[in-house]
Amino acid sequence: METSGVHHFATVDVIHETDCALKCYTIRECNAFVVTCKSSRKCNVRLCSLMAGFDVF
């Protein structure tokens, strides 16, 4: 997979992983996302990183 044109364009707080997927789905430019826990002790708030630039077929 060619990733030279990939860029991160937003990071938002979400409660559920599905909230991140929904945000990516509703933004036309978004075609990938990564969810990580905001705190290592308790994962009740997550960071959602939205990315664009992947070739999706």
Secondary structure as UniProt FT lines:
FT   TURN            4..5
FT   STRAND          7..14
FT   HELIX           17..26
FT   TURN            28..29
FT   STRAND          32..37
FT   STRAND          46..52
//
